[in-house]
Amino acid sequence: MRVDYLSVVAAAGLLLACSAPKSEETSTEEIVVAETTAGEWTPLFDGQTFNGWSKYGGGEVGKGWKIENGEFYLDATNKENWQDGDGGDIVTNEEFENFHFKTEWKISPNGNSGIIFLVHESPEFERTYHTGLEMQVLDNDGHPDAKIISHRAGDLYDLIVSSEETVKPVGEWNQAEVIVNQGKLDLILNGVTVVSTTLWTPEWEALVADSKFKDMPGFGKYKKGKIALQDHGDVVHYRNLVIKKL
């Protein structure tokens, strides 16, 4: 189900027609990406530039990431050294603690990506997932990762399986939401809460200890961090990225 961001639109001074389920229309009016204020929806993408974003580890966004029709998308043509070359994960310049993040994503056939949050950017952590948690973005029908429980679209990657699968077919837009508030985490996919848990409890530590992240000392430790879009070497599109501080 699509959701109108009317409050976001009003705040940004922009009118977006979001009522049609598969509409590709975008506005050419300028959106200003500014530092967020508590209680207000703020765009994280102005539809035209990478203002407010950078390549993880420092520097400008890799040239593999492109902007078209008001969307971020990853051009995965150049696969050589893909994480460190033309592409690489991109992160917000600003860090967030308690927040409600929304975006829409569209994955390519057999594609893989992810929304990674609470990322602590530091030279000691080579990748975003060494600290950040991931809401999986995936072609469930085509990518081999989908055969692994807790690696399917909407899952809290390698930690918690979605309560139900609400992902749309490849080529259609999915709306994803991440809510972190005072240690409570909710992941919402297409209007349905698919993961709900509490971070930084003994139960949470047990989950991590039983996952692929068990030997990553910084994983899931930071209560404030950046939001990342993952370059997994596959074409992926993102649009309508907004956030509200809680």
Secondary structure as GFF3:
##gff-version 3
##sequence-region A 1 246
A	DSSP	alpha_helix	6	12	.	.	.	ID=ss1
A	DSSP	beta_strand	41	43	.	.	.	ID=ss2
A	DSSP	beta_strand	53	55	.	.	.	ID=ss3
A	DSSP	beta_strand	65	68	.	.	.	ID=ss4
A	DSSP	beta_strand	71	74	.	.	.	ID=ss5
A	DSSP	beta_strand	90	92	.	.	.	ID=ss6
A	DSSP	beta_strand	99	107	.	.	.	ID=ss7
A	DSSP	beta_strand	112	119	.	.	.	ID=ss8
A	DSSP	three_ten_helix	128	130	.	.	.	ID=ss9
A	DSSP	beta_strand	133	138	.	.	.	ID=ss10
A	DSSP	three_ten_helix	144	147	.	.	.	ID=ss11
A	DSSP	beta_strand	174	181	.	.	.	ID=ss12
A	DSSP	beta_strand	184	189	.	.	.	ID=ss13
A	DSSP	beta_strand	192	198	.	.	.	ID=ss14
A	DSSP	alpha_helix	202	209	.	.	.	ID=ss15
A	DSSP	beta_strand	226	229	.	.	.	ID=ss16
A	DSSP	beta_strand	236	245	.	.	.	ID=ss17
###
